[in-house]
Amino acid sequence: MSTLAEAKSIHSPRFTRGRLVTAVLAVILVGAMAYDTRVVQIGSEHDVRADVFSPEAFGAENFPKVRDSVASRAVDAAELGQAIAADKAAAGTKYGVATSTGPVIPVKFTGVVGERKSSTNTIAVSGLPEGTVVRVQTGPAINGTDLRDATGEIEFGQFTNQIEYQNAGSALNNAMKKEALGSLDPAALQGKTVEITGVFKLINPKNWLVTPVVVTVK
């Protein structure tokens, strides 16, 4: 008898109305969701991905600006070396862009490539004070944030957080590798004459670690 009662209950008007109400509510819900859904075209003004920081895009866009700024302000190494020997602080103020760990100075020189070690090559540059060692970062590893800090126009406040700010420095280093070092074989440079334009952070006046922006092999 219970089975017969359940069958009657299923086919009762009350049960049918319940199922109908549920179905109507489901249709309304789906319709509301569809109405509230926006189709966003990739690259449009509503594409939120445009607000996500892209290190690769940042480097490609900003390295040419950094390169041109450095090239326009680069000081001949012999002149700079004498100025640093005479007054390190004054030379840093005159030629460099201040950072929390020392001024970043643009420099240019011609020299002969020497020993290669740890992604750098020493360069013999004439006219420098005795004992001054010049090393150039030739990759594959390019360290530091000298390119980011070289112009004074790329500041922490432009980024969401410290990670983005750090990534901006790495992005500029990577863009430089592609443009300035991409066609070079660092292991084959020894003994060759090169023209370098780049920047270094003035910490030890006798030891310059230059990050290049332009490298020309003679």
C-alpha positions in Angstrom: 0.0 0.0 0.0 2.9 2.4 0.7 4.1 2.0 -2.9 0.7 2.9 -4.2 0.5 5.9 -1.9 4.0 7.1 -3.1 2.9 6.8 -6.7 -0.2 8.9 -6.1 1.9 11.4 -4.2 4.3 11.8 -7.2 1.5 12.4 -9.6 -0.3 14.7 -7.3 -1.0 18.3 -8.4 1.2 19.6 -5.5 4.2 17.6 -6.6 3.8 18.6 -10.2 3.6 22.3 -9.3 6.8 21.9 -7.2 8.7 20.6 -10.1 7.4 23.3 -12.3 8.4 26.0 -9.9 11.9 24.6 -9.6 12.2 24.4 -13.4 11.1 28.1 -13.8 13.5 29.2 -11.1 16.4 27.4 -12.8 15.5 29.1 -16.1 15.4 32.5 -14.4 18.8 31.9 -12.8 20.4 30.9 -16.0 19.0 33.9 -17.8 20.2 36.2 -15.1 23.7 34.7 -15.3 23.7 35.1 -19.1 22.5 38.7 -18.8 25.3 39.5 -16.3 28.0 37.9 -18.3 30.3 40.1 -20.5 32.3 38.7 -23.4 35.7 40.4 -23.3 37.8 40.5 -26.4 41.5 39.9 -25.8 43.4 43.2 -26.0 40.3 45.3 -25.5 40.0 48.0 -22.9 38.1 45.5 -20.6 40.9 42.9 -20.9 42.2 42.9 -17.3 45.4 41.1 -18.4 46.5 44.5 -19.8 47.0 45.6 -16.2 49.3 42.7 -15.3 53.0 43.6 -15.3 54.9 41.9 -18.1 58.7 42.0 -17.6 59.4 41.1 -21.2 57.2 43.9 -22.5 58.7 46.4 -20.0 62.3 45.5 -21.1 61.5 45.7 -24.8 59.8 49.1 -24.4 62.3 50.7 -21.9 65.7 49.4 -22.8 66.0 51.7 -25.9 65.3 54.7 -23.7 67.9 53.6 -21.1 70.4 53.0 -23.9 69.9 56.4 -25.5 70.1 58.2 -22.2 73.3 56.4 -21.2 74.9 57.0 -24.6 74.0 60.8 -24.5 75.6 61.2 -21.0 78.5 58.8 -21.2 81.8 60.2 -19.9 85.2 59.2 -21.4 86.8 56.7 -19.1 90.1 58.5 -18.8 88.4 61.7 -17.9 86.1 59.9 -15.4 89.0 58.0 -13.9 90.9 61.2 -13.1 87.9 62.8 -11.6 87.2 59.9 -9.4 90.8 59.8 -8.2 90.7 63.5 -7.4 87.3 63.4 -5.5 85.2 60.3 -5.6 82.1 61.9 -4.1 82.2 65.0 -6.3 82.7 62.8 -9.4 79.7 60.7 -8.4 77.5 63.7 -8.0 78.6 65.4 -11.2 78.4 62.4 -13.5 76.1 59.9 -11.8 72.6 59.1 -10.8 72.3 58.7 -7.1 71.0 55.4 -5.6 70.9 54.1 -2.0 74.1 52.1 -2.6 76.1 54.5 -4.7 75.9 56.6 -7.9 75.4 54.9 -11.2 77.7 56.5 -13.8 77.5 56.3 -17.6 80.9 55.7 -19.2 82.5 55.0 -22.6 85.9 53.6 -23.6 87.9 51.6 -26.1 90.1 48.8 -24.9 91.5 45.3 -25.4 89.5 42.4 -24.1 91.4 40.2 -21.5 90.6 37.4 -19.2 87.1 36.0 -19.0 85.7 34.9 -15.6 82.2 34.5 -14.1 80.3 36.1 -17.1 82.7 39.1 -17.2 85.7 40.1 -19.3 88.4 42.4 -18.1 89.2 45.3 -20.5 92.6 47.0 -20.7 91.7 50.7 -21.0 94.4 53.4 -21.5 94.5 56.6 -19.5 93.1 55.2 -16.2 94.7 55.7 -12.8 97.2 52.9 -12.0 95.5 49.9 -10.5 92.0 50.6 -11.9 90.4 47.3 -13.1 87.6 47.5 -15.6 85.3 44.5 -16.1 82.4 44.3 -18.4 79.4 42.0 -18.0 79.3 39.9 -21.2 76.9 37.1 -20.1 75.3 34.8 -20.0 74.5 36.0 -16.5 73.9 39.8 -16.2 73.6 40.9 -12.5 72.5 44.0 -10.7 70.1 46.8 -11.4 72.4 49.4 -12.8 70.5 49.7 -16.1 67.2 50.2 -14.2 68.8 52.9 -12.0 70.9 54.5 -14.7 68.5 57.3 -15.7 66.7 58.1 -12.4 63.4 57.9 -14.3 62.4 54.4 -13.3 61.2 54.5 -9.7 59.7 52.1 -7.2 56.5 54.0 -7.0 55.7 53.1 -10.6 55.3 49.4 -9.6 52.9 47.4 -7.5 55.5 45.9 -5.2 59.2 45.2 -4.7 59.0 42.0 -6.8 57.8 43.9 -9.9 60.5 46.6 -9.3 63.2 43.9 -9.1 61.8 42.2 -12.2 62.0 45.5 -14.1 65.8 45.4 -13.5 66.1 41.9 -14.7 63.9 42.7 -17.7 66.2 45.5 -18.8 69.2 43.2 -18.4 67.6 40.6 -20.6 66.6 43.1 -23.2 70.2 44.4 -23.3 71.5 40.8 -23.7 69.4 40.4 -26.8 70.4 43.8 -28.4 73.9 44.5 -27.3 75.3 41.0 -26.7 73.1 38.8 -28.8 75.5 38.3 -31.7 78.7 38.1 -29.6 80.6 35.0 -28.5 82.1 36.2 -25.2 84.5 33.3 -25.1 86.0 34.5 -28.4 86.5 38.1 -27.5 89.9 37.8 -25.8 92.6 39.9 -27.5 90.1 41.9 -29.6 89.6 45.6 -29.4 86.1 46.8 -28.4 84.2 50.0 -28.0 81.9 50.0 -24.9 79.3 52.3 -23.7 77.7 51.3 -20.4 77.2 52.1 -16.7 78.7 51.1 -13.4 78.0 51.7 -9.8 80.7 53.7 -8.1 81.5 51.8 -5.0 85.2 50.9 -5.3 87.0 53.5 -7.4 89.6 51.0 -8.5 87.1 48.3 -9.6 84.5 49.1 -12.2 81.9 46.5 -13.1 80.4 47.8 -16.3 77.0 46.8 -17.6 77.1 47.6 -21.4 74.4 49.1 -23.5 76.4 49.2 -26.7 79.3 46.9 -27.7 81.2 47.3 -30.9 84.0 44.8 -31.8 86.7 46.4 -34.0 
